Amino acid sequence: MLEQYDLHNLLVIDIETVPQYSSHEQLPENLQVLWDLKTQNQRKDEDAGSFYQRAGIWAEFGKIICISAGIFTGGKDIGLRVKSFAGHDEKELLAKFSALLFSQPTNLVLCAHNGKEFDFPYICRRLLVNGLPFPPQLQFAGKKPWEVTHLDTMELWKFGDYKNYTSLNLLTAIFNIPSPKDDIDGSMVGHVYWQENRLDRICTYCQKDVIATAQLLRRYRGEELIKDEFITIIG
Protein backbone atom coordinates (compact mmCIF):
# COMPACT_ATOMS: atom_id res chain seq x y z
CA MET A 1 0.00 0.00 0.00
CA LEU A 2 0.95 3.72 -0.14
CA GLU A 3 2.41 3.29 -3.61
CA GLN A 4 0.68 6.53 -4.64
CA TYR A 5 2.98 8.55 -2.38
CA ASP A 6 6.30 9.95 -3.56
CA LEU A 7 8.66 9.29 -0.65
CA HIS A 8 10.78 12.25 -1.70
CA ASN A 9 7.84 14.56 -0.99
CA LEU A 10 7.35 13.22 2.51
CA LEU A 11 8.79 14.41 5.83
CA VAL A 12 8.84 11.97 8.75
CA ILE A 13 8.77 13.69 12.13
CA ASP A 14 8.73 12.92 15.83
CA ILE A 15 8.59 15.24 18.82
CA GLU A 16 9.69 14.93 22.43
CA THR A 17 7.89 16.90 25.12
CA VAL A 18 8.39 17.53 28.83
CA PRO A 19 6.57 19.39 31.62
CA GLN A 20 7.17 23.14 31.44
CA TYR A 21 8.47 23.15 35.04
CA SER A 22 10.72 20.73 36.88
CA SER A 23 8.06 19.94 39.48
CA HIS A 24 4.46 20.63 40.45
CA GLU A 25 5.70 22.98 43.18
CA GLN A 26 7.37 25.20 40.56
CA LEU A 27 4.07 25.78 38.74
CA PRO A 28 2.53 29.23 39.24
CA GLU A 29 -0.32 29.02 41.74
CA ASN A 30 -3.09 29.58 39.20
CA LEU A 31 -1.68 26.84 36.96
CA GLN A 32 -1.49 24.43 39.90
CA VAL A 33 -5.23 24.83 40.38
CA LEU A 34 -5.90 24.42 36.66
CA TRP A 35 -3.63 21.37 36.50
CA ASP A 36 -5.52 19.76 39.34
CA LEU A 37 -8.82 20.38 37.55
CA LYS A 38 -7.52 19.26 34.16
CA THR A 39 -6.26 15.91 35.42
CA GLN A 40 -8.73 15.01 38.15
CA ASN A 41 -10.36 12.29 36.03
CA GLN A 42 -7.04 10.80 34.90
CA ARG A 43 -5.26 10.73 38.26
CA LYS A 44 -7.55 8.27 40.05
CA ASP A 45 -5.83 7.78 43.43
CA GLU A 46 -2.60 9.60 42.49
CA ASP A 47 -2.07 13.07 43.87
CA ALA A 48 -1.70 16.03 41.51
CA GLY A 49 1.93 16.63 42.48
CA SER A 50 3.28 13.20 41.60
CA PHE A 51 1.07 13.03 38.51
CA TYR A 52 2.73 16.21 37.21
CA GLN A 53 5.65 14.17 35.87
CA ARG A 54 3.28 13.29 32.98
CA ALA A 55 2.45 16.93 32.20
CA GLY A 56 4.43 16.83 28.95
CA ILE A 57 1.53 14.98 27.33
CA TRP A 58 -0.68 18.08 27.54
CA ALA A 59 0.25 21.03 25.33
CA GLU A 60 -1.19 23.43 27.93
CA PHE A 61 1.30 22.27 30.56
CA GLY A 62 4.15 20.87 28.48
CA LYS A 63 6.69 22.13 25.96
CA ILE A 64 8.54 20.71 22.98
CA ILE A 65 12.27 20.21 23.49
CA CYS A 66 13.08 18.29 20.30
CA ILE A 67 11.63 17.83 16.83
CA SER A 68 13.46 15.37 14.60
CA ALA A 69 12.69 15.28 10.89
CA GLY A 70 13.71 12.78 8.25
CA ILE A 71 13.52 13.11 4.48
CA PHE A 72 14.05 10.32 1.95
CA THR A 73 16.96 10.69 -0.46
CA GLY A 74 18.48 8.87 -3.38
CA GLY A 75 16.99 6.77 -6.14
CA LYS A 76 17.64 3.04 -6.41
CA ASP A 77 19.56 3.06 -3.13
CA ILE A 78 17.00 4.93 -1.04
CA GLY A 79 18.40 6.82 1.92
CA LEU A 80 17.24 8.96 4.82
CA ARG A 81 18.60 12.27 6.12
CA VAL A 82 17.62 13.13 9.69
CA LYS A 83 17.97 16.52 11.37
CA SER A 84 16.91 17.58 14.86
CA PHE A 85 15.71 20.92 16.16
CA ALA A 86 16.30 20.90 19.89
CA GLY A 87 16.88 23.24 22.78
CA HIS A 88 15.56 24.69 26.00
CA ASP A 89 14.01 27.66 24.18
CA GLU A 90 10.86 26.20 22.65
CA LYS A 91 10.05 29.28 20.58
CA GLU A 92 13.46 29.25 18.95
CA LEU A 93 13.33 25.56 18.00
CA LEU A 94 9.76 25.89 16.70
CA ALA A 95 10.80 28.88 14.59
CA LYS A 96 13.66 26.87 13.06
CA PHE A 97 11.41 23.90 12.34
CA SER A 98 8.78 26.19 10.82
CA ALA A 99 11.44 27.79 8.63
CA LEU A 100 12.22 24.33 7.25
CA LEU A 101 8.56 23.77 6.40
CA PHE A 102 8.18 27.22 4.85
CA SER A 103 11.15 26.40 2.58
CA GLN A 104 9.47 23.22 1.31
CA PRO A 105 6.62 22.70 -1.19
CA THR A 106 3.22 23.43 0.31
CA ASN A 107 2.06 19.92 -0.61
CA LEU A 108 4.84 18.28 1.41
CA VAL A 109 3.29 15.33 3.29
CA LEU A 110 4.04 15.08 7.00
CA CYS A 111 4.19 11.62 8.58
CA ALA A 112 4.45 10.49 12.20
CA HIS A 113 3.42 7.57 14.38
CA ASN A 114 0.28 8.65 16.25
CA GLY A 115 0.92 12.01 14.64
CA LYS A 116 -2.73 12.93 14.09
CA GLU A 117 -3.51 12.41 17.76
CA PHE A 118 -0.31 13.84 19.25
CA ASP A 119 2.57 15.31 17.20
CA PHE A 120 0.68 17.47 14.69
CA PRO A 121 -1.88 19.05 17.06
CA TYR A 122 0.79 19.51 19.77
CA ILE A 123 3.05 21.43 17.39
CA CYS A 124 0.13 23.60 16.26
CA ARG A 125 -0.90 24.41 19.83
CA ARG A 126 2.63 25.33 20.86
CA LEU A 127 3.09 27.47 17.72
CA LEU A 128 -0.03 29.35 18.72
CA VAL A 129 1.10 29.77 22.35
CA ASN A 130 4.46 31.09 21.15
CA GLY A 131 2.88 33.52 18.70
CA LEU A 132 4.42 31.91 15.62
CA PRO A 133 2.81 31.61 12.16
CA PHE A 134 1.60 28.27 10.88
CA PRO A 135 3.48 26.75 7.94
CA PRO A 136 1.09 25.74 5.12
CA GLN A 137 1.65 22.04 5.81
CA LEU A 138 0.11 22.50 9.27
CA GLN A 139 -2.91 24.54 8.22
CA PHE A 140 -6.08 22.76 9.34
CA ALA A 141 -8.60 25.62 9.44
CA GLY A 142 -11.26 25.47 6.75
CA LYS A 143 -10.05 22.16 5.36
CA LYS A 144 -12.11 19.03 4.99
CA PRO A 145 -10.58 15.89 6.60
CA TRP A 146 -9.63 14.43 3.22
CA GLU A 147 -7.85 17.65 2.28
CA VAL A 148 -5.35 17.21 5.13
CA THR A 149 -2.65 14.99 3.65
CA HIS A 150 -0.88 13.96 6.84
CA LEU A 151 0.12 10.32 7.20
CA ASP A 152 -0.07 8.47 10.51
CA THR A 153 1.58 5.05 10.62
CA MET A 154 -0.51 4.05 13.63
CA GLU A 155 -3.77 5.04 11.94
CA LEU A 156 -2.73 3.17 8.79
CA TRP A 157 -2.20 0.02 10.85
CA LYS A 158 -5.72 0.24 12.25
CA PHE A 159 -7.41 -0.19 8.84
CA GLY A 160 -10.52 1.44 10.29
CA ASP A 161 -10.29 -0.33 13.67
CA TYR A 162 -10.44 2.23 16.50
CA LYS A 163 -10.31 -0.10 19.49
CA ASN A 164 -6.75 0.28 20.65
CA TYR A 165 -3.36 1.95 20.47
CA THR A 166 -0.49 0.12 18.76
CA SER A 167 2.97 1.30 19.76
CA LEU A 168 5.80 1.94 17.34
CA ASN A 169 7.88 -0.47 19.40
CA LEU A 170 5.40 -3.32 18.79
CA LEU A 171 5.18 -2.63 15.07
CA THR A 172 8.95 -2.52 14.67
CA ALA A 173 9.15 -5.88 16.45
CA ILE A 174 6.64 -7.65 14.18
CA PHE A 175 8.20 -6.16 11.03
CA ASN A 176 11.75 -7.02 12.16
CA ILE A 177 12.86 -3.39 12.29
CA PRO A 178 15.58 -2.47 14.82
CA SER A 179 13.88 -1.13 17.94
CA PRO A 180 14.16 2.60 18.69
CA LYS A 181 13.58 1.90 22.41
CA ASP A 182 17.01 0.52 23.24
CA ASP A 183 17.99 3.30 25.66
CA ILE A 184 15.01 5.25 27.00
CA ASP A 185 11.28 5.34 26.35
CA GLY A 186 8.73 8.14 26.36
CA SER A 187 7.95 7.82 30.06
CA MET A 188 11.59 8.62 30.92
CA VAL A 189 12.03 11.78 28.81
CA GLY A 190 10.94 14.22 31.52
CA HIS A 191 13.34 12.72 34.06
CA VAL A 192 16.24 12.63 31.58
CA TYR A 193 15.60 16.29 30.75
CA TRP A 194 14.93 17.81 34.18
CA GLN A 195 17.04 15.57 36.45
CA GLU A 196 19.86 14.37 34.18
CA ASN A 197 20.06 17.42 31.88
CA ARG A 198 20.71 15.12 28.91
CA LEU A 199 19.04 16.80 25.96
CA ASP A 200 21.53 15.06 23.68
CA ARG A 201 20.30 11.66 24.83
CA ILE A 202 16.70 12.69 24.14
CA CYS A 203 17.64 13.90 20.64
CA THR A 204 19.20 10.54 19.85
CA TYR A 205 16.05 8.80 21.04
CA CYS A 206 13.88 11.11 18.93
CA GLN A 207 16.01 10.49 15.84
CA LYS A 208 15.69 6.74 16.31
CA ASP A 209 11.90 7.08 16.34
CA VAL A 210 12.03 8.97 13.04
CA ILE A 211 14.22 6.27 11.50
CA ALA A 212 11.93 3.53 12.81
CA THR A 213 8.84 5.30 11.42
CA ALA A 214 10.52 5.72 8.03
CA GLN A 215 11.44 2.03 8.01
CA LEU A 216 7.86 1.12 8.94
CA LEU A 217 6.64 3.11 5.94
CA ARG A 218 8.96 1.07 3.76
CA ARG A 219 7.50 -2.15 5.16
CA TYR A 220 3.96 -0.87 4.58
CA ARG A 221 4.93 -0.34 0.94
CA GLY A 222 6.36 -3.87 0.71
CA GLU A 223 9.87 -2.49 0.27
CA GLU A 224 13.24 -3.36 1.75
CA LEU A 225 14.52 -1.51 4.78
CA ILE A 226 16.89 1.40 4.25
CA LYS A 227 20.45 0.21 4.77
CA ASP A 228 22.33 1.71 7.70
CA GLU A 229 25.00 3.17 5.43
CA PHE A 230 22.35 5.25 3.65
CA ILE A 231 21.01 6.82 6.87
CA THR A 232 22.61 10.17 7.69
CA ILE A 233 22.23 12.19 10.88
CA ILE A 234 22.83 15.89 10.15
CA GLY A 235 24.46 17.96 12.87
KERO-708428 format. One record per residue: residue in three letters; chain; residue number from 1; x, y, z of N, C-alpha, C in turn. Coordinates in steps of 0.05 Angstrom, whole numbers. Atoms other than C-alpha are relative to their C-alpha. Example, Ala and Ser with C-alpha at 12.3 -4.5 7.8 and 13.67 -1.06 7.14 Angstrom:
BEGIN
{vexba ALA,A,1,{18,-24,0},{246,-90,156},{18,24,0}}
{vexba SER,A,2,{-16,-24,-1},{273,-21,143},{-15,22,14}}
This chain:
BEGIN
{vexba MET,A,1,{17,-24,0},{0,0,0},{18,25,0}}
{vexba LEU,A,2,{-13,-25,0},{19,74,-3},{17,5,-24}}
{vexba GLU,A,3,{-16,-4,24},{48,66,-72},{-5,27,-14}}
{vexba GLN,A,4,{6,-26,13},{14,131,-93},{16,23,11}}
{vexba TYR,A,5,{-16,-22,-12},{60,171,-48},{28,0,-10}}
{vexba ASP,A,6,{-28,-4,7},{126,199,-71},{16,4,26}}
{vexba LEU,A,7,{-15,-2,-25},{173,186,-13},{17,25,2}}
{vexba HIS,A,8,{-17,-24,0},{216,245,-34},{-16,26,6}}
{vexba ASN,A,9,{16,-23,-7},{157,291,-20},{-14,-5,27}}
{vexba LEU,A,10,{11,8,-26},{147,264,50},{21,6,22}}
{vexba LEU,A,11,{-17,-6,-23},{176,288,117},{-10,-16,24}}
{vexba VAL,A,12,{6,16,-24},{177,239,175},{9,16,25}}
{vexba ILE,A,13,{-7,-16,-24},{175,274,243},{-6,-15,25}}
{vexba ASP,A,14,{6,10,-27},{175,258,317},{7,23,19}}
{vexba ILE,A,15,{-6,-21,-19},{172,305,376},{3,-13,28}}
{vexba GLU,A,16,{-3,7,-29},{194,299,449},{-9,24,16}}
{vexba THR,A,17,{11,-21,-16},{158,338,502},{5,-6,30}}
{vexba VAL,A,18,{-5,2,-29},{168,351,577},{-18,20,14}}
{vexba PRO,A,19,{15,-21,-15},{131,388,632},{15,27,-1}}
{vexba GLN,A,20,{-12,-26,2},{143,463,629},{17,7,24}}
{vexba TYR,A,21,{-14,-5,-25},{169,463,701},{11,-26,10}}
{vexba SER,A,22,{-13,24,-10},{214,415,738},{-17,-16,20}}
{vexba SER,A,23,{17,13,-20},{161,399,790},{-26,15,2}}
{vexba HIS,A,24,{26,-12,-5},{89,413,809},{3,25,18}}
{vexba GLU,A,25,{-4,-23,-19},{114,460,864},{10,25,-15}}
{vexba GLN,A,26,{-10,-23,15},{147,504,811},{-21,14,-17}}
{vexba LEU,A,27,{22,-12,15},{81,516,775},{-10,25,13}}
{vexba PRO,A,28,{14,-23,-12},{51,585,785},{-26,-10,13}}
{vexba GLU,A,29,{22,9,-17},{-6,580,835},{-26,-4,-17}}
{vexba ASN,A,30,{25,2,16},{-62,592,784},{1,-25,-18}}
{vexba LEU,A,31,{-3,23,17},{-34,537,739},{-1,-26,17}}
{vexba GLN,A,32,{3,23,-17},{-30,489,798},{-29,-8,2}}
{vexba VAL,A,33,{29,4,-3},{-105,497,808},{-11,-12,-27}}
{vexba LEU,A,34,{10,9,26},{-118,488,733},{10,-28,-7}}
{vexba TRP,A,35,{-10,27,4},{-73,427,730},{-16,-20,16}}
{vexba ASP,A,36,{15,18,-17},{-110,395,787},{-28,-5,-13}}
{vexba LEU,A,37,{26,3,13},{-176,408,751},{2,-16,-26}}
{vexba LYS,A,38,{-4,13,26},{-150,385,683},{3,-30,3}}
{vexba THR,A,39,{-8,28,-1},{-125,318,708},{-16,-16,21}}
{vexba GLN,A,40,{14,14,-22},{-175,300,763},{-12,-26,-8}}
{vexba ASN,A,41,{12,25,9},{-207,246,721},{21,-21,-9}}
{vexba GLN,A,42,{-21,19,8},{-141,216,698},{16,-11,24}}
{vexba ARG,A,43,{-18,6,-22},{-105,215,765},{-9,-24,17}}
{vexba LYS,A,44,{11,21,-17},{-151,165,801},{9,5,29}}
{vexba ASP,A,45,{-8,-4,-28},{-117,156,869},{27,14,2}}
{vexba GLU,A,46,{-26,-14,-1},{-52,192,850},{-4,30,5}}
{vexba ASP,A,47,{2,-28,-5},{-41,261,877},{10,17,-23}}
{vexba ALA,A,48,{-6,-18,23},{-34,321,830},{30,5,-2}}
{vexba GLY,A,49,{-29,-6,0},{39,333,850},{16,-22,-14}}
{vexba SER,A,50,{-16,22,12},{66,264,832},{-9,-5,-29}}
{vexba PHE,A,51,{11,4,27},{21,261,770},{12,20,-19}}
{vexba TYR,A,52,{-11,-21,17},{55,324,744},{23,-9,-17}}
{vexba GLN,A,53,{-22,10,17},{113,283,717},{-10,-7,-28}}
{vexba ARG,A,54,{11,6,26},{66,266,660},{-11,25,-15}}
{vexba ALA,A,55,{12,-25,11},{49,339,644},{9,5,-29}}
{vexba GLY,A,56,{-9,-5,27},{89,337,579},{-20,-10,-21}}
{vexba ILE,A,57,{20,10,19},{31,300,547},{-20,21,-9}}
{vexba TRP,A,58,{20,-22,5},{-14,362,551},{14,25,-10}}
{vexba ALA,A,59,{-13,-24,11},{5,421,507},{-4,24,17}}
{vexba GLU,A,60,{5,-23,-18},{-24,469,559},{21,1,22}}
{vexba PHE,A,61,{-18,2,-23},{26,445,611},{28,-10,-7}}
{vexba GLY,A,62,{-26,11,9},{83,417,570},{13,19,-21}}
{vexba LYS,A,63,{-14,-15,21},{134,443,519},{15,-20,-17}}
{vexba ILE,A,64,{-16,17,18},{171,414,460},{29,7,4}}
{vexba ILE,A,65,{-28,-4,-3},{245,404,470},{16,-11,-24}}
{vexba CYS,A,66,{-14,11,23},{262,366,406},{-21,-8,-22}}
{vexba ILE,A,67,{14,9,23},{233,357,337},{21,-12,-19}}
{vexba SER,A,68,{-18,13,20},{269,307,292},{-15,-4,-26}}
{vexba ALA,A,69,{13,2,26},{254,306,218},{18,-16,-19}}
{vexba GLY,A,70,{-15,16,19},{274,256,165},{-12,2,-28}}
{vexba ILE,A,71,{9,-1,27},{270,262,90},{15,-21,-17}}
{vexba PHE,A,72,{-11,22,16},{281,206,39},{17,12,-22}}
{vexba THR,A,73,{-19,-9,20},{339,214,-9},{7,-23,-19}}
{vexba GLY,A,74,{-10,21,19},{370,177,-68},{-22,-10,-18}}
{vexba GLY,A,75,{17,13,20},{340,135,-123},{-3,-29,6}}
{vexba LYS,A,76,{0,29,-4},{353,61,-128},{8,-8,28}}
{vexba ASP,A,77,{-8,5,-27},{391,61,-63},{-12,22,18}}
{vexba ILE,A,78,{15,-21,-15},{340,99,-21},{14,5,27}}
{vexba GLY,A,79,{-13,-7,-25},{368,136,38},{-18,18,17}}
{vexba LEU,A,80,{15,-17,-18},{345,179,96},{19,20,13}}
{vexba ARG,A,81,{-15,-21,-13},{372,245,122},{-17,10,24}}
{vexba VAL,A,82,{15,-8,-24},{352,263,194},{14,24,13}}
{vexba LYS,A,83,{-9,-24,-13},{359,330,227},{-18,6,24}}
{vexba SER,A,84,{16,-7,-24},{338,352,297},{1,29,6}}
{vexba PHE,A,85,{2,-27,-10},{314,418,323},{-5,-2,30}}
{vexba ALA,A,86,{2,5,-29},{326,418,398},{11,23,16}}
{vexba GLY,A,87,{-10,-21,-18},{338,465,456},{-19,5,23}}
{vexba HIS,A,88,{17,-7,-23},{311,494,520},{-19,22,-7}}
{vexba ASP,A,89,{18,-22,8},{280,553,484},{-19,-11,-21}}
{vexba GLU,A,90,{20,13,18},{217,524,453},{-6,18,-24}}
{vexba LYS,A,91,{7,-19,22},{201,586,412},{21,-1,-22}}
{vexba GLU,A,92,{-22,0,19},{269,585,379},{0,-26,-17}}
{vexba LEU,A,93,{-1,25,15},{267,511,360},{-25,-2,-18}}
{vexba LEU,A,94,{24,0,17},{195,518,334},{3,18,-24}}
{vexba ALA,A,95,{-5,-19,22},{216,578,292},{18,-13,-21}}
{vexba LYS,A,96,{-18,14,19},{273,537,261},{-14,-22,-15}}
{vexba PHE,A,97,{15,21,13},{228,478,247},{-20,12,-20}}
{vexba SER,A,98,{19,-13,19},{176,524,216},{14,10,-24}}
{vexba ALA,A,99,{-15,-10,22},{229,556,173},{6,-22,-20}}
{vexba LEU,A,100,{-4,22,18},{244,487,145},{-25,-6,-16}}
{vexba LEU,A,101,{25,6,14},{171,475,128},{-6,22,-20}}
{vexba PHE,A,102,{5,-22,19},{164,544,97},{17,-1,-25}}
{vexba SER,A,103,{-18,2,22},{223,528,52},{-7,-23,-19}}
{vexba GLN,A,104,{8,24,15},{189,464,26},{-25,5,-15}}
{vexba PRO,A,105,{26,-2,15},{132,454,-24},{-24,-1,19}}
{vexba THR,A,106,{24,-1,-17},{64,469,6},{-14,-27,2}}
{vexba ASN,A,107,{13,27,0},{41,398,-12},{18,-21,12}}
{vexba LEU,A,108,{-17,19,-14},{97,366,28},{-17,-16,20}}
{vexba VAL,A,109,{16,17,-18},{66,307,66},{15,-6,26}}
{vexba LEU,A,110,{-12,5,-26},{81,302,140},{-9,-28,10}}
{vexba CYS,A,111,{6,27,-10},{84,232,172},{11,-3,27}}
{vexba ALA,A,112,{-9,6,-27},{89,210,244},{-16,-24,11}}
{vexba HIS,A,113,{15,22,-13},{68,151,288},{-17,12,22}}
{vexba ASN,A,114,{19,-13,-18},{6,173,325},{1,30,-4}}
{vexba GLY,A,115,{-3,-28,5},{18,240,293},{-26,16,0}}
{vexba LYS,A,116,{26,-15,1},{-55,259,282},{-12,4,28}}
{vexba GLU,A,117,{10,-2,-27},{-70,248,355},{18,17,18}}
{vexba PHE,A,118,{-19,-13,-18},{-6,277,385},{18,20,-14}}
{vexba ASP,A,119,{-21,-17,10},{51,306,344},{-10,25,-14}}
{vexba PHE,A,120,{9,-22,16},{14,349,294},{-16,21,16}}
{vexba PRO,A,121,{15,-20,-16},{-38,381,341},{18,13,22}}
{vexba TYR,A,122,{-18,-11,-20},{16,390,395},{17,23,-11}}
{vexba ILE,A,123,{-16,-21,13},{61,429,348},{-17,24,-6}}
{vexba CYS,A,124,{17,-23,7},{3,472,325},{-7,16,25}}
{vexba ARG,A,125,{7,-14,-25},{-18,488,397},{23,16,10}}
{vexba ARG,A,126,{-24,-14,-10},{53,507,417},{8,23,-18}}
{vexba LEU,A,127,{-5,-22,18},{62,549,354},{-18,23,8}}
{vexba LEU,A,128,{20,-21,-7},{-1,587,374},{8,14,27}}
{vexba VAL,A,129,{-8,-10,-26},{22,595,447},{24,19,-3}}
{vexba ASN,A,130,{-24,-16,4},{89,622,423},{-3,22,-20}}
{vexba GLY,A,131,{4,-22,18},{58,670,374},{13,-2,-27}}
{vexba LEU,A,132,{-13,5,26},{88,638,312},{-19,-7,-22}}
{vexba PRO,A,133,{18,6,23},{56,632,243},{1,-29,-7}}
{vexba PHE,A,134,{3,28,7},{32,565,218},{11,-4,-29}}
{vexba PRO,A,135,{-9,7,27},{70,535,159},{-24,-12,-15}}
{vexba PRO,A,136,{23,10,16},{22,515,102},{-6,-30,5}}
{vexba GLN,A,137,{4,29,-4},{33,441,116},{-14,-7,26}}
{vexba LEU,A,138,{14,4,-25},{2,450,185},{-26,16,2}}
{vexba GLN,A,139,{25,-15,1},{-58,491,164},{-24,-19,0}}
{vexba PHE,A,140,{24,17,-2},{-122,455,187},{-25,16,-5}}
{vexba ALA,A,141,{25,-16,0},{-172,512,189},{-12,1,-28}}
{vexba GLY,A,142,{14,-1,25},{-225,509,135},{3,-23,-19}}
{vexba LYS,A,143,{-5,23,17},{-201,443,107},{-18,-23,8}}
{vexba LYS,A,144,{14,24,-5},{-242,381,100},{20,-22,7}}
{vexba PRO,A,145,{-19,20,-9},{-212,318,132},{17,-12,-23}}
{vexba TRP,A,146,{-14,12,22},{-193,289,64},{19,19,-14}}
{vexba GLU,A,147,{-18,-19,11},{-157,353,46},{26,3,16}}
{vexba VAL,A,148,{-24,0,-17},{-107,344,103},{16,-25,-7}}
{vexba THR,A,149,{-15,23,12},{-53,300,73},{20,-14,19}}
{vexba HIS,A,150,{-18,12,-19},{-18,279,137},{-2,-30,0}}
{vexba LEU,A,151,{0,29,-3},{2,206,144},{6,-7,29}}
{vexba ASP,A,152,{-4,10,-27},{-1,169,210},{3,-30,-1}}
{vexba THR,A,153,{-6,29,3},{32,101,212},{-17,-17,20}}
{vexba MET,A,154,{17,15,-19},{-10,81,273},{-29,-2,-12}}
{vexba GLU,A,155,{26,0,12},{-75,101,239},{-1,-19,-24}}
{vexba LEU,A,156,{0,18,23},{-55,63,176},{-1,-29,9}}
{vexba TRP,A,157,{0,28,-10},{-44,0,217},{-28,-8,10}}
{vexba LYS,A,158,{26,6,-10},{-114,5,245},{-19,-10,-22}}
{vexba PHE,A,159,{18,8,22},{-148,-4,177},{-29,4,8}}
{vexba GLY,A,160,{27,-6,-8},{-210,29,206},{-8,-10,27}}
{vexba ASP,A,161,{6,11,-26},{-206,-7,273},{9,21,21}}
{vexba TYR,A,162,{-6,-22,-19},{-209,45,330},{1,-10,29}}
{vexba LYS,A,163,{2,11,-27},{-206,-2,390},{24,4,17}}
{vexba ASN,A,164,{-23,-2,-18},{-135,6,413},{24,14,-13}}
{vexba TYR,A,165,{-25,-13,8},{-67,39,409},{21,-21,-6}}
{vexba THR,A,166,{-21,19,7},{-10,2,375},{26,16,0}}
{vexba SER,A,167,{-24,-15,-3},{59,26,395},{19,-4,-23}}
{vexba LEU,A,168,{-21,2,20},{116,39,347},{19,-23,7}}
{vexba ASN,A,169,{-18,21,-9},{158,-9,388},{-11,-28,-8}}
{vexba LEU,A,170,{12,25,7},{108,-66,376},{1,-5,-30}}
{vexba LEU,A,171,{-1,3,29},{104,-53,301},{28,-5,-10}}
{vexba THR,A,172,{-27,5,9},{179,-50,293},{8,-29,6}}
{vexba ALA,A,173,{-6,28,-7},{183,-118,329},{-12,-19,-20}}
{vexba ILE,A,174,{12,20,17},{133,-153,284},{9,3,-29}}
{vexba PHE,A,175,{-11,-4,26},{164,-123,221},{30,-3,-1}}
{vexba ASN,A,176,{-29,4,-1},{235,-140,243},{16,24,-7}}
{vexba ILE,A,177,{-14,-25,2},{257,-68,246},{15,5,26}}
{vexba PRO,A,178,{-15,-6,-25},{312,-49,296},{-16,18,19}}
{vexba SER,A,179,{16,-15,-19},{278,-23,359},{12,27,6}}
{vexba PRO,A,180,{-10,-26,-8},{283,52,374},{1,3,30}}
{vexba LYS,A,181,{2,-3,-29},{272,38,448},{22,-15,15}}
{vexba ASP,A,182,{-22,16,-12},{340,10,465},{15,16,22}}
{vexba ASP,A,183,{-13,-16,-21},{360,66,513},{-21,11,20}}
{vexba ILE,A,184,{21,-11,-17},{300,105,540},{-26,-3,-15}}
{vexba ASP,A,185,{26,-1,13},{226,107,527},{-14,26,8}}
{vexba GLY,A,186,{13,-26,-3},{175,163,527},{-5,8,29}}
{vexba SER,A,187,{6,-5,-28},{159,156,601},{24,11,15}}
{vexba MET,A,188,{-25,-8,-13},{232,172,618},{10,28,-9}}
{vexba VAL,A,189,{-11,-25,12},{241,236,576},{0,23,20}}
{vexba GLY,A,190,{1,-22,-19},{219,284,630},{22,-2,21}}
{vexba HIS,A,191,{-21,4,-20},{267,254,681},{27,5,-12}}
{vexba VAL,A,192,{-26,-4,13},{325,253,632},{5,29,-6}}
{vexba TYR,A,193,{-3,-29,5},{312,326,615},{4,16,25}}
{vexba TRP,A,194,{-1,-17,-24},{299,356,684},{20,-9,21}}
{vexba GLN,A,195,{-18,10,-21},{341,311,729},{28,-5,-10}}
{vexba GLU,A,196,{-26,8,10},{397,287,684},{12,22,-19}}
{vexba ASN,A,197,{-9,-21,18},{401,348,638},{14,-11,-25}}
{vexba ARG,A,198,{-12,14,23},{414,302,578},{-17,4,-25}}
{vexba LEU,A,199,{15,-6,24},{381,336,519},{11,-16,-23}}
{vexba ASP,A,200,{-13,15,21},{431,301,474},{-11,-28,-2}}
{vexba ARG,A,201,{10,28,-2},{406,233,497},{-29,-1,-11}}
{vexba ILE,A,202,{28,-2,9},{334,254,483},{-1,4,-30}}
{vexba CYS,A,203,{-2,-4,29},{353,278,413},{6,-26,-15}}
{vexba THR,A,204,{-7,26,12},{384,211,397},{-24,-19,0}}
{vexba TYR,A,205,{24,16,-2},{321,176,421},{-21,9,-21}}
{vexba CYS,A,206,{19,-11,19},{278,222,379},{7,-7,-29}}
{vexba GLN,A,207,{-9,7,27},{320,210,317},{-5,-30,-6}}
{vexba LYS,A,208,{5,28,4},{314,135,326},{-30,-6,-6}}
{vexba ASP,A,209,{29,3,6},{238,142,327},{-6,8,-29}}
{vexba VAL,A,210,{4,-8,27},{241,179,261},{9,-21,-19}}
{vexba ILE,A,211,{-10,22,17},{284,125,230},{-18,-24,0}}
{vexba ALA,A,212,{17,23,-2},{239,71,256},{-26,4,-15}}
{vexba THR,A,213,{25,-6,15},{177,106,228},{4,-1,-30}}
{vexba ALA,A,214,{-6,1,28},{210,114,161},{3,-29,-10}}
{vexba GLN,A,215,{-3,28,7},{229,41,160},{-27,-14,0}}
{vexba LEU,A,216,{27,12,-1},{157,22,179},{-15,8,-26}}
{vexba LEU,A,217,{12,-8,25},{133,62,119},{10,-17,-23}}
{vexba ARG,A,218,{-11,18,21},{179,21,75},{-13,-27,1}}
{vexba ARG,A,219,{13,26,-3},{150,-43,103},{-29,1,-9}}
{vexba TYR,A,220,{28,-3,9},{79,-17,92},{-1,-1,-31}}
{vexba ARG,A,221,{-1,-1,29},{99,-7,19},{10,-26,-12}}
{vexba GLY,A,222,{-11,25,10},{127,-77,14},{28,2,-10}}
{vexba GLU,A,223,{-27,-5,10},{197,-50,5},{21,-8,21}}
{vexba GLU,A,224,{-22,7,-18},{265,-67,35},{6,23,19}}
{vexba LEU,A,225,{-8,-21,-19},{290,-30,96},{23,16,-12}}
{vexba ILE,A,226,{-23,-17,8},{338,28,85},{25,-11,14}}
{vexba LYS,A,227,{-25,10,-11},{409,4,95},{13,21,18}}
{vexba ASP,A,228,{-12,-18,-19},{447,34,154},{19,20,-13}}
{vexba GLU,A,229,{-20,-18,12},{500,63,109},{-13,23,-16}}
{vexba PHE,A,230,{14,-21,15},{447,105,73},{-17,18,19}}
{vexba ILE,A,231,{14,-16,-19},{420,136,137},{20,20,11}}
{vexba THR,A,232,{-18,-21,-9},{452,203,154},{-13,18,21}}
{vexba ILE,A,233,{9,-19,-21},{445,244,218},{14,26,-5}}
{vexba ILE,A,234,{-12,-26,5},{457,318,203},{3,15,26}}
{vexba GLY,A,235,{-5,-16,-24},{489,359,257},{3,-17,25}}
